[in-house]
Amino acid sequence: MHRRKFLAVAGATALTSTTGCVGSVLGGSTKTVLDKPEDQPVRSANLPYPAYGQSLPEVSLDAPLAGRTISTTEFDDRLVLMTFIYSHCNSICPFLISTLRQVQTAATQNGYADDVVFLPVTFDPARDDEARLREYADMMHVDLGAGNWHFLRPRDHDHAKAVVEDTFGVTFQKTGATDSSMYMYNHLGLALLANGDGVVERAYTGTDPKAEQMKADVESILDAR
């Protein structure tokens, strides 16, 4: 079994809600800018997802609204904010997207829109096609015209499992009416912030991501340049 998938499954009992919350990290890299998170009890290597001081995994996925394939590591010197969602979610996903969108707005207003890129990855490619993702972007007030926001879409369910769960350690399990289009998912809530060297500075977990903290972290990294 893939290491991240093993750790994700092993850590699933730590989920505290529908979307869950797993503990975070200690341990770091000389390439990090921010200090170690103060409230994180275990080392990065012991977590199922990429965390403080670890390299952001390199994957290439279709970006249907951009009409091309995008790699998570192609954005030299730009900060990368990633999260993992599905557009029909009515729990943590809207909060994750709203948080990233607030950071996007701050980036535009404060002149660093070209220094950060947003990469939400859907794990529901069956429903999250190009039309649906465009509709969702409009519904969530995402500024696609800024050119720094790209929804990423795996080919199918198996590809989503390989990328989202096996590579990034974000567990998701279909629930409800699985034989209809009304199914939902139990899943981990996670957002990642990587610096311009592709090193993870923060792994935000839980059901209540803080936009102000995320904006402060982004600006601290940029100010250190």
HELIX and SHEET records of a PDB file:
HELIX    1   1 ARG A    3  ALA A   10  1                                   8    
HELIX    2   2 ALA A   12  ALA A   14  5                                   3    
HELIX    3   3 SER A   44  ASN A   46  5                                   3    
HELIX    4   4 ILE A   92  GLN A  109  1                                  18    
HELIX    5   5 ALA A  113  ASP A  115  5                                   3    
HELIX    6   6 GLU A  130  MET A  139  1                                  10    
HELIX    7   7 LEU A  144  ALA A  146  5                                   3    
HELIX    8   8 HIS A  157  ALA A  160  1                                   4    
HELIX    9   9 LYS A  161  THR A  167  3                                   7    
HELIX   10  10 ALA A  211  ASP A  223  1                                  13    
SHEET    1   A 2 VAL A  25  LEU A  26  0                                        
SHEET    2   A 2 VAL A  42  ARG A  43  1                                        
SHEET    1   B 2 SER A  60  ALA A  63  0                                        
SHEET    2   B 2 ARG A  68  SER A  71 -1                                        
SHEET    1   C 4 VAL A 116  THR A 122  0                                        
SHEET    2   C 4 LEU A  79  ILE A  85  1                                        
SHEET    3   C 4 LEU A 190  ALA A 194 -1                                        
SHEET    4   C 4 VAL A 200  THR A 205 -1                                        
SHEET    1   D 2 PHE A 172  THR A 175  0                                        
SHEET    2   D 2 MET A 184  HIS A 187 -1                                        
END                                                                             
